[in-house]
Each structure stands twice: as C-alpha cells, then as structure tokens.
C-alpha cells in the first residue's frame, strides 16, 4: 500500500514485471484488479499491454495521484471481505504487488482475493524474497511494516492452503523480489502449517542473527 511507501515507479522494476506477465499470462483485453494499487503506476503498465484496469487503495493521496498522472480511477478503501463479496467473480486477473507481507492474515487475504476472480482467472503476486534478502545482507528487510516473510516454498504452501497452484515464478533482479502467477488448483484448500507461524518466523530471525554474528567474526 502507498502508506508503506509501496509506490514502485522504478522503470526497471516495471519492465521486469510486465515482461514476466506477457511471458506467462500474455497481453489481453480482459479485466485486471490491483489490490493496493498505490499511485497507479503498475496499473498503467498493465493497461498498456491491453487490460481493462481497476484497483483499490487506502491512501487518498495515492488515489488522487493515479487519477491525475495516469487518468486511472481507483477505489479508495481497504480490500477485505465486504469488497470481495461486492466484486465476486468479476476479474480475469487479480494482483497483489508488495502487499501480502503487510497483512496480518495472509491466508484469509488470499482467499478473499481468489473470490473476485472469474472462473479460470489468475493471480499475479509479488513479495520480497526472504532468501535473497538474507543472502544480500539487507538489514532493513526486517521492519515492523513486514508482518510476514516469504520465499518460493512458503508461497507454494500458502497457495495450496487456499486451493491455488503456482503456475510460474521468477526471482526478480529489482527490489529483491520474487513474483508468481497463481491459478485455481484441482484440489480443495488444505490446512497446512503456515509459513508465517511463530516457529518459522523465529527460525528465520535466528538464521539472520547467526549470519550477522558470523560476519562480525570475520571482521575481527
């Protein structure tokens, strides 16, 4: 969301994202719904490859910027159960672009996002890549704004919980991100041990702390 600085006007990032979308989903005249649409920069790129674009964003400033800069009308508000019910089965593609790490119930949030998809629809999901961020020694990755941490396997498990499958993914060069195309799976959602649970998050932090200690030892 815009309130967390998730604006992403970076041209290189946009090029990566749109290239991935065109290689996996393709350009289309279908409908696209962006959850946490920020200032409309991402939706503008999606519109340029042929989609009819819609979105929701809680920041008034971002909604105004999308209208003024790109001529895109974005609904002001938070995505949740009521919005999902209102928009049920309306869109061909739903996107969450650096949003899922900020929500406190990612499983329920993804289920609600799935509800607004048409039959056969797909989800574009991009989140910071935990493994890449740890390897790159990005200390600011661990912030109070990030309530969840993800990498490829954890997203696959979370998707399976809500009856989705990973159709495609790639690790991006920009923003240390990993992006996915999710589609409806052939199985009902299963309740699995979530990656965002306390035990897993504690293990993540412990590995990070140990890597910092090792770095300090090598500098002595």
SERO-627849 format. One line per 4 residues: their letters; for each residue x, y, z of N, C-alpha, C. Coordinates in Angstrom, 3 decimals. Example, Ala and Ser with C-alpha at 12.3 -4.5 7.8 and 13.67 -1.06 7.14 Angstrom:
REM residues 2
as> 13.190 -5.690 7.800 12.300 -4.500 7.800 13.200 -3.300 7.800 | 12.850 -2.250 7.080 13.670 -1.060 7.140 12.900 0.030 7.870
REM end
This chain:
REM residues 220
xxxx> 0.827 -1.192 0.000 0.000 0.000 0.000 0.868 1.251 0.000 | 0.286 2.322 -0.499 1.008 3.585 -0.611 1.494 4.068 0.752 | 0.709 3.804 1.801 1.085 4.289 3.130 2.376 3.660 3.622 | 2.785 2.545 3.035 4.043 1.908 3.398 5.149 2.249 2.406
xxxx> 4.890 3.221 1.522 5.899 3.623 0.557 5.951 2.716 -0.663 | 4.914 1.930 -0.869 4.899 0.970 -1.970 4.430 1.644 -3.255 | 5.253 2.528 -3.792 4.870 3.280 -4.978 5.423 2.621 -6.230 | 6.691 2.211 -6.201 7.301 1.454 -7.285 7.152 2.121 -8.647
xxxx> 7.688 3.322 -8.821 7.741 3.950 -10.124 9.019 3.568 -10.857 | 9.808 2.684 -10.277 11.081 2.270 -10.842 10.874 1.662 -12.222 | 11.478 2.271 -13.241 11.288 1.800 -14.604 11.793 0.396 -14.829 | 12.943 0.044 -14.226 13.498 -1.293 -14.400 12.581 -2.347 -13.788
xxxx> 12.016 -2.040 -12.626 11.087 -2.977 -11.994 9.848 -3.171 -12.850 | 9.300 -2.080 -13.370 8.124 -2.181 -14.228 8.421 -3.060 -15.446 | 9.581 -2.862 -16.049 9.951 -3.653 -17.222 10.006 -5.130 -16.876 | 10.619 -5.471 -15.726 10.678 -6.864 -15.273 9.286 -7.447 -15.101
xxxx> 8.438 -6.709 -14.390 7.100 -7.212 -14.080 6.278 -7.441 -15.344 | 6.276 -6.467 -16.224 5.458 -6.569 -17.432 5.991 -7.641 -18.382 | 7.307 -7.796 -18.430 7.882 -8.867 -19.245 7.433 -10.226 -18.724 | 7.455 -10.389 -17.402 7.007 -11.641 -16.786 5.535 -11.892 -17.093
xxxx> 4.715 -10.867 -16.969 3.274 -11.000 -17.233 3.023 -11.397 -18.683 | 3.704 -10.741 -19.611 3.488 -11.054 -21.021 3.965 -12.458 -21.370 | 5.025 -12.935 -20.702 5.526 -14.279 -20.971 4.648 -15.369 -20.366 | 3.912 -15.036 -19.321 3.143 -16.050 -18.604 1.636 -15.952 -18.866
xxxx> 1.081 -14.775 -18.693 -0.358 -14.580 -18.916 -0.630 -14.058 -20.320 | 0.221 -13.134 -20.762 0.045 -12.523 -22.072 -0.754 -11.239 -21.994 | -0.613 -10.408 -23.006 -1.443 -9.217 -23.120 -2.878 -9.646 -23.384 | -3.832 -8.795 -23.078 -5.221 -9.223 -23.140 -6.141 -8.022 -23.195
xxxx> -7.390 -8.284 -23.532 -8.416 -7.255 -23.384 -9.320 -7.633 -22.213 | -8.802 -8.459 -21.309 -9.543 -8.877 -20.136 -9.493 -7.825 -19.033 | -10.033 -8.162 -17.874 -10.119 -7.228 -16.749 -9.074 -7.564 -15.690 | -8.462 -6.529 -15.121 -7.378 -6.668 -14.138 -7.721 -5.844 -12.910
xxxx> -7.547 -6.445 -11.725 -7.867 -5.773 -10.453 -6.633 -5.783 -9.568 | -6.156 -4.599 -9.209 -4.937 -4.474 -8.398 -5.304 -4.111 -6.971 | -4.924 -4.968 -6.034 -5.176 -4.735 -4.610 -3.967 -4.013 -4.017 | -4.186 -2.828 -3.466 -3.088 -1.991 -3.009 -2.446 -1.307 -4.198
xxxx> -3.265 -0.597 -4.965 -2.853 -0.083 -6.273 -1.905 1.101 -6.211 | -1.645 1.638 -5.013 -0.723 2.767 -4.843 -1.100 3.907 -5.794 | -0.133 4.473 -6.489 -0.413 5.642 -7.331 -0.763 5.290 -8.769 | -1.044 4.014 -9.036 -1.496 3.613 -10.356 -0.402 3.298 -11.359
xxxx> 0.857 3.386 -10.942 1.958 3.135 -11.866 1.914 1.719 -12.438 | 1.704 0.738 -11.580 1.637 -0.652 -12.044 0.434 -0.854 -12.966 | -0.724 -0.337 -12.577 -1.917 -0.478 -13.405 -1.742 0.199 -14.765 | -1.023 1.296 -14.789 -0.769 1.968 -16.055 0.008 1.055 -17.005
xxxx> 1.008 0.362 -16.466 1.762 -0.579 -17.281 0.904 -1.721 -17.783 | 0.046 -2.245 -16.914 -0.847 -3.342 -17.290 -1.834 -2.878 -18.370 | -2.336 -1.658 -18.205 -3.258 -1.109 -19.215 -2.574 -1.010 -20.583 | -1.287 -0.672 -20.565 -0.550 -0.509 -21.821 -0.348 -1.814 -22.584
xxxx> -0.506 -2.959 -21.907 -0.405 -4.234 -22.623 -1.782 -4.832 -22.898 | -2.838 -4.030 -22.694 -4.147 -4.423 -23.207 -5.255 -4.702 -22.223 | -5.007 -4.553 -20.925 -6.039 -4.887 -19.952 -6.918 -3.682 -19.597 | -8.158 -3.988 -19.240 -9.054 -3.005 -18.622 -8.742 -3.028 -17.132
xxxx> -8.347 -1.888 -16.571 -7.778 -1.910 -15.227 -8.702 -1.297 -14.177 | -8.636 -1.896 -12.997 -9.381 -1.462 -11.813 -8.471 -1.684 -10.615 | -8.779 -1.021 -9.503 -7.963 -1.234 -8.320 -8.573 -0.622 -7.082 | -7.957 -0.931 -5.950 -8.372 -0.375 -4.664 -7.126 0.013 -3.884
xxxx> -7.205 1.134 -3.171 -6.048 1.692 -2.465 -6.545 2.574 -1.317 | -5.998 2.411 -0.096 -6.497 3.172 1.053 -6.032 4.627 1.120 | -4.971 4.975 0.417 -4.419 6.326 0.524 -5.114 7.304 -0.424 | -5.684 8.358 0.142 -6.314 9.390 -0.680 -5.304 10.039 -1.611
xxxx> -4.121 10.305 -1.110 -3.081 10.938 -1.916 -2.710 10.067 -3.113 | -2.617 8.758 -2.905 -2.274 7.854 -3.996 -3.398 7.759 -5.019 | -4.634 7.694 -4.546 -5.787 7.630 -5.447 -5.843 8.889 -6.319 | -5.597 10.042 -5.697 -5.582 11.301 -6.450 -4.450 11.306 -7.483
xxxx> -3.278 10.783 -7.089 -2.132 10.752 -7.999 -2.418 9.858 -9.201 | -3.081 8.726 -8.988 -3.410 7.818 -10.090 -4.336 8.497 -11.096 | -5.290 9.235 -10.589 -6.228 9.923 -11.473 -5.549 11.056 -12.242 | -4.721 11.833 -11.520 -4.092 13.000 -12.140 -2.965 12.626 -13.097
xxxx> -2.164 11.618 -12.734 -0.999 11.276 -13.546 -1.318 10.315 -14.678 | -2.229 9.349 -14.415 -2.478 8.298 -15.397 -3.913 8.260 -15.905 | -4.788 9.049 -15.318 -6.185 9.005 -15.710 -6.869 7.711 -15.323 | -6.387 7.084 -14.241 -6.938 5.820 -13.764 -7.761 6.067 -12.504
xxxx> -8.996 5.601 -12.517 -9.881 5.748 -11.361 -9.738 4.524 -10.462 | -9.256 4.752 -9.245 -9.038 3.688 -8.266 -9.972 3.905 -7.079 | -10.597 2.833 -6.614 -11.468 2.932 -5.451 -10.634 3.186 -4.198 | -11.067 4.133 -3.371 -10.375 4.400 -2.117 -10.945 3.483 -1.038
xxxx> -10.073 2.721 -0.400 -10.524 1.839 0.665 -9.567 0.687 0.866 | -9.878 -0.143 1.858 -9.098 -1.342 2.143 -9.810 -2.554 1.554 | -9.040 -3.437 0.959 -9.617 -4.679 0.449 -9.898 -5.615 1.618 | -11.054 -6.268 1.583 -11.425 -7.204 2.623 -12.674 -7.965 2.234
xxxx> -13.324 -8.563 3.201 -14.456 -9.449 2.939 -15.589 -8.743 2.205 | -15.941 -7.536 2.639 -17.057 -6.826 2.009 -16.761 -6.496 0.556 | -15.552 -6.043 0.286 -15.168 -5.729 -1.091 -15.144 -7.000 -1.929 | -14.622 -8.078 -1.375 -14.560 -9.343 -2.110 -15.955 -9.821 -2.495
xxxx> -16.907 -9.664 -1.584 -18.279 -10.073 -1.884 -18.883 -9.189 -2.967 | -18.599 -7.904 -2.920 -19.130 -6.963 -3.908 -18.569 -7.232 -5.303 | -17.293 -7.603 -5.370 -16.617 -7.796 -6.660 -16.535 -9.269 -7.065 | -17.297 -10.112 -6.467 -17.172 -11.567 -6.646 -17.247 -11.979 -8.112
xxxx> -16.252 -12.791 -8.538 -16.191 -13.385 -9.871 -16.224 -12.332 -10.984 | -15.567 -11.202 -10.766 -15.635 -10.118 -11.738 -14.406 -10.004 -12.639 | -13.219 -10.416 -12.172 -11.980 -10.082 -12.866 -11.233 -11.309 -13.385 | -10.533 -11.090 -14.511 -9.721 -12.150 -15.104 -8.400 -12.332 -14.363
xxxx> -7.833 -11.229 -13.881 -6.563 -11.271 -13.151 -6.665 -10.370 -11.932 | -6.129 -10.841 -10.820 -6.010 -10.042 -9.603 -4.532 -9.952 -9.254 | -4.071 -8.769 -8.865 -2.663 -8.618 -8.499 -2.514 -8.085 -7.087 | -1.437 -8.542 -6.438 -1.015 -8.042 -5.134 0.480 -7.808 -5.232
xxxx> 0.850 -6.561 -5.332 2.215 -6.159 -5.643 2.868 -5.566 -4.391 | 3.631 -6.398 -3.668 4.242 -5.987 -2.393 3.173 -5.534 -1.400 | 2.192 -6.386 -1.230 1.084 -6.140 -0.301 1.002 -7.241 0.748 | 1.146 -8.508 0.332 0.863 -9.630 1.225 1.754 -9.647 2.463
xxxx> 2.964 -9.126 2.353 3.856 -9.101 3.517 3.391 -8.119 4.590 | 2.439 -7.248 4.238 1.972 -6.228 5.173 0.667 -6.594 5.888 | 0.023 -7.708 5.515 -1.273 -8.045 6.110 -1.101 -9.096 7.199 | -1.956 -9.028 8.217 -1.757 -9.901 9.376 -2.353 -11.299 9.194
xxxx> -3.225 -11.472 8.198 -3.813 -12.786 7.941 -3.674 -13.108 6.449 | -2.485 -13.493 6.000 -2.269 -13.673 4.554 -3.131 -14.771 3.935 | -3.423 -15.831 4.688 -4.249 -16.903 4.146 -5.651 -16.397 3.833 | -6.272 -15.695 4.781 -7.615 -15.173 4.574 -7.627 -14.111 3.477
xxxx> -6.572 -13.313 3.427 -6.472 -12.262 2.416 -6.407 -12.880 1.013 | -5.627 -13.943 0.873 -5.506 -14.605 -0.422 -6.808 -15.299 -0.811 | -7.495 -15.859 0.157 -8.809 -16.453 -0.106 -9.786 -15.408 -0.627 | -9.772 -14.228 -0.018 -10.663 -13.158 -0.452 -10.297 -12.669 -1.852
xxxx> -9.001 -12.595 -2.134 -8.565 -12.200 -3.475 -9.042 -13.223 -4.508 | -8.991 -14.485 -4.149 -9.446 -15.553 -5.044 -10.923 -15.408 -5.373 | -11.694 -14.880 -4.423 -13.134 -14.743 -4.621 -13.505 -13.783 -5.743 | -12.672 -12.802 -6.025 -13.031 -11.812 -7.051 -12.594 -12.253 -8.447
xxxx> -11.944 -13.428 -8.549 -11.533 -13.957 -9.846 -12.697 -14.618 -10.576 | -12.730 -14.422 -11.890 -13.623 -15.219 -12.721 -13.134 -16.665 -12.726 | -13.977 -17.578 -13.130 -13.565 -18.972 -13.284 -12.410 -19.022 -14.290 | -11.331 -19.668 -13.908 -10.158 -19.751 -14.773 -9.225 -18.560 -14.660
xxxx> -9.538 -17.642 -13.743 -8.712 -16.449 -13.563 -7.397 -16.757 -12.875 | -6.518 -15.750 -12.838 -5.189 -15.934 -12.269 -4.811 -14.775 -11.355 | -3.857 -15.048 -10.484 -3.358 -14.049 -9.544 -1.889 -13.773 -9.824 | -1.551 -12.493 -9.946 -0.151 -12.067 -10.005 0.232 -11.628 -8.594
xxxx> 1.249 -12.274 -8.037 1.683 -11.983 -6.675 3.175 -11.678 -6.667 | 3.550 -10.563 -6.063 4.971 -10.261 -5.890 5.219 -9.853 -4.445 | 6.262 -10.446 -3.852 6.636 -10.165 -2.463 8.159 -10.095 -2.380 | 8.703 -9.468 -1.345 10.156 -9.540 -1.140 10.580 -10.994 -0.952
xxxx> 11.710 -11.352 -1.533 12.222 -12.721 -1.458 13.112 -12.853 -0.228 | 12.624 -13.566 0.774 13.337 -13.700 2.036 14.745 -14.245 1.848 | 14.880 -15.329 1.106 16.188 -15.956 0.961 17.178 -15.022 0.274 | 16.742 -14.343 -0.750 17.635 -13.436 -1.466 18.030 -12.258 -0.586
xxxx> 17.073 -11.765 0.201 17.365 -10.626 1.071 18.372 -10.993 2.152 | 18.269 -12.194 2.706 19.225 -12.624 3.721 20.613 -12.781 3.105 | 20.687 -13.396 1.934 21.979 -13.577 1.273 22.610 -12.238 0.908 | 21.770 -11.252 0.577 22.294 -9.955 0.167 22.597 -9.042 1.354
xxxx> 22.329 -9.517 2.580 22.608 -8.742 3.785 21.843 -7.422 3.793 | 20.545 -7.517 3.573 19.703 -6.324 3.582 19.039 -6.228 4.955 | 19.665 -5.500 5.848 19.182 -5.433 7.231 17.806 -4.790 7.319 | 17.533 -3.821 6.456 16.258 -3.107 6.552 15.079 -3.963 6.096
xxxx> 15.346 -5.143 5.565 14.261 -6.031 5.167 13.382 -6.388 6.360 | 13.993 -6.555 7.531 13.231 -6.882 8.734 12.745 -5.580 9.369 | 11.498 -5.224 9.113 10.925 -3.987 9.627 9.577 -4.283 10.263 | 9.084 -3.340 11.045 7.776 -3.512 11.666 6.661 -3.493 10.628
xxxx> 6.946 -3.004 9.431 5.937 -2.976 8.371 5.705 -4.351 7.761 | 6.699 -5.236 7.858 6.577 -6.575 7.294 6.102 -7.535 8.384 | 4.862 -7.961 8.259 4.287 -8.884 9.240 4.536 -10.335 8.865 | 4.885 -10.580 7.609 5.147 -11.929 7.119 6.361 -11.907 6.207
xxxx> 7.038 -13.050 6.126 8.203 -13.191 5.259 8.012 -14.423 4.382 | 8.355 -14.282 3.106 8.071 -15.342 2.147 9.284 -15.677 1.282 | 9.323 -16.916 0.821 10.185 -17.334 -0.268 9.382 -18.342 -1.089 | 10.012 -18.959 -2.077 9.242 -19.747 -3.037 8.412 -20.840 -2.379
xxxx> 9.027 -21.649 -1.511 8.314 -22.783 -0.933 7.162 -22.336 -0.045 | 7.364 -21.256 0.699 6.299 -20.802 1.593 5.098 -20.300 0.805 | 5.333 -19.636 -0.322 4.218 -19.182 -1.159 3.496 -20.378 -1.766 | 4.242 -21.402 -2.169 3.610 -22.607 -2.709 2.718 -23.267 -1.669
xxxx> 3.188 -23.329 -0.426 2.375 -23.935 0.635 1.133 -23.100 0.920 | 1.315 -21.788 0.980 0.183 -20.903 1.243 -0.842 -20.999 0.116 | -0.379 -21.026 -1.122 -1.288 -21.150 -2.260 -2.089 -22.445 -2.174 | -1.413 -23.529 -1.810 -2.089 -24.821 -1.717 -3.165 -24.800 -0.641
xxxx> -2.918 -24.080 0.441 -3.910 -23.978 1.512 -5.234 -23.423 1.019 | -5.184 -22.518 0.046 -6.412 -21.858 -0.423 -6.868 -22.386 -1.778 | -6.311 -23.544 -2.203 -6.758 -24.161 -3.438 -6.187 -23.534 -4.690 | -4.965 -22.976 -4.592 -4.295 -22.397 -5.749 -3.012 -23.168 -6.044
xxxx> -2.534 -23.062 -7.271 -1.274 -23.675 -7.672 -0.355 -22.610 -8.256 | 0.940 -22.783 -8.076 1.914 -21.895 -8.700 2.098 -22.339 -10.148 | 1.683 -21.497 -11.063 1.822 -21.799 -12.488 3.188 -21.366 -13.014 | 3.700 -20.245 -12.494 5.007 -19.738 -12.917 5.554 -18.846 -11.814
xxxx> 6.885 -18.741 -11.774 7.504 -17.816 -10.827 8.870 -17.427 -11.353 | 9.380 -16.324 -10.835 10.757 -15.925 -11.127 11.255 -15.044 -9.999 | 12.558 -15.066 -9.793 13.192 -14.164 -8.849 13.637 -12.930 -9.610 | 13.158 -11.766 -9.181 13.474 -10.536 -9.879 14.840 -9.982 -9.506
xxxx> 15.410 -9.224 -10.398 16.669 -8.549 -10.127 16.445 -7.261 -9.347 | 15.291 -6.653 -9.522 14.985 -5.390 -8.844 14.220 -5.649 -7.549 | 14.485 -4.847 -6.542 13.761 -4.878 -5.266 13.904 -6.198 -4.518 | 14.825 -7.090 -4.933 14.991 -8.377 -4.268 13.656 -9.075 -4.072
xxxx> 12.887 -9.132 -5.164 11.533 -9.659 -5.103 11.427 -11.009 -5.790 | 10.370 -11.731 -5.453 10.008 -12.950 -6.156 8.553 -12.811 -6.561 | 8.250 -13.163 -7.806 6.897 -12.980 -8.324 6.335 -14.298 -8.847 | 5.001 -14.408 -8.785 4.302 -15.651 -9.095 3.068 -15.389 -9.944
xxxx> 2.690 -16.384 -10.719 1.357 -16.482 -11.296 0.687 -17.673 -10.630 | -0.438 -17.423 -9.971 -1.195 -18.469 -9.295 -2.480 -18.741 -10.064 | -2.866 -20.006 -10.125 -4.124 -20.372 -10.776 -4.893 -21.313 -9.858 | -6.182 -21.465 -10.141 -7.001 -22.363 -9.339 -6.502 -23.783 -9.490
xxxx> -6.347 -24.465 -8.363 -5.841 -25.833 -8.382 -6.955 -26.842 -8.552 | -6.554 -28.111 -8.628 -7.515 -29.204 -8.791 -7.942 -29.799 -7.462 | -7.414 -29.244 -6.364 -7.748 -29.790 -5.053 -8.338 -28.688 -4.194 | -9.144 -29.093 -3.236 -9.660 -28.137 -2.270 -8.520 -27.683 -1.372
xxxx> -8.652 -26.491 -0.837 -7.613 -25.983 0.037 -7.374 -26.893 1.229 | -6.138 -27.074 1.581 -5.783 -27.912 2.714 -5.233 -27.032 3.825 | -5.507 -27.400 5.057 -4.941 -26.643 6.164 -3.542 -27.177 6.437 | -2.545 -26.392 6.074 -1.155 -26.769 6.282 -0.549 -25.857 7.331
xxxx> 0.615 -26.245 7.808 1.308 -25.396 8.767 1.810 -24.152 8.049 | 1.285 -22.983 8.361 1.589 -21.761 7.633 3.009 -21.278 7.849 | 3.592 -20.723 6.797 4.964 -20.231 6.870 5.100 -19.036 7.794 | 3.979 -18.319 7.993 4.043 -17.134 8.823 3.845 -17.443 10.311
xxxx> 3.792 -18.704 10.684 3.606 -19.057 12.081 4.844 -18.700 12.900 | 4.642 -18.606 14.204 5.680 -18.136 15.109 6.958 -18.966 14.995 | 6.852 -20.287 14.958 8.033 -21.143 14.939 8.898 -20.863 13.716 | 8.256 -20.744 12.554 9.007 -20.498 11.326 9.631 -19.112 11.315
xxxx> 8.879 -18.111 11.765 9.427 -16.759 11.789 10.591 -16.644 12.767 | 10.501 -17.353 13.892 11.605 -17.331 14.845 12.859 -17.939 14.211 | 12.681 -19.033 13.472 13.820 -19.670 12.807 14.455 -18.738 11.779 | 13.637 -17.975 11.085 14.147 -17.009 10.106 15.036 -15.981 10.795
xxxx> 14.524 -15.413 11.880 15.270 -14.379 12.590 16.549 -14.956 13.188 | 16.473 -16.179 13.715 17.666 -16.799 14.297 18.747 -17.017 13.240 | 18.350 -17.453 12.035 19.324 -17.630 10.962 19.954 -16.288 10.578 | 19.136 -15.276 10.566 19.639 -13.950 10.208 20.640 -13.455 11.256
xxxx> 20.292 -13.607 12.528 21.184 -13.172 13.607 22.505 -13.917 13.535 | 22.446 -15.217 13.296 23.672 -16.013 13.226 24.542 -15.565 12.044 | 23.910 -15.224 10.932 24.691 -14.763 9.779 25.368 -13.434 10.075 | 24.711 -12.579 10.864 25.325 -11.287 11.233 26.496 -11.514 12.188
xxxx> 26.337 -12.476 13.118 27.425 -12.798 14.041 28.637 -13.312 13.287 | 28.384 -14.157 12.304 29.474 -14.701 11.505 30.188 -13.585 10.746 | 29.425 -12.642 10.251 30.038 -11.503 9.551 30.937 -10.711 10.472 | 30.467 -10.472 11.722 31.253 -9.735 12.697 32.541 -10.489 13.019
xxxx> 32.443 -11.837 13.145 33.640 -12.622 13.462 34.684 -12.527 12.356 | 34.236 -12.465 11.115 35.198 -12.380 10.009 35.864 -11.020 9.921 | 35.257 -10.009 10.556 35.822 -8.658 10.509 36.807 -8.391 11.630 | 36.874 -9.268 12.603 37.761 -9.059 13.738 39.205 -9.332 13.365
REM end
